Amino acid sequence: MLLAKPLKSKPREIADDLRERLADAEGLLEAVEIAGPGFLNFRLKQASWQGLVHEILRAGRAYGTNESGEGASVQVEFV
């Protein structure tokens, strides 16, 4: 929705364009659906999320650690 004004387009039209471009996403996605005024809902293929679970279990406590952005403040929103 933030792109609507700079792109001079409606949020749902932008979402539809993105949905089409992400339709296969290298075989990771089962579906991409537009919701509400222009939100996108992604549904992962079973093999995608199962592979991620295996990766997390293999890495253990080290999963997700890195040094990028070290010392920078960020705001994280989880919905």
Secondary structure, DSSP 8 states (H G I E B T S, - for coil): -TTHHHHTS-HHHHHHHHHHHTSSGGGTEEEEEEETTTEEEEEE-HHHHHHHHHHHHHHGGGTT---TTTT--------
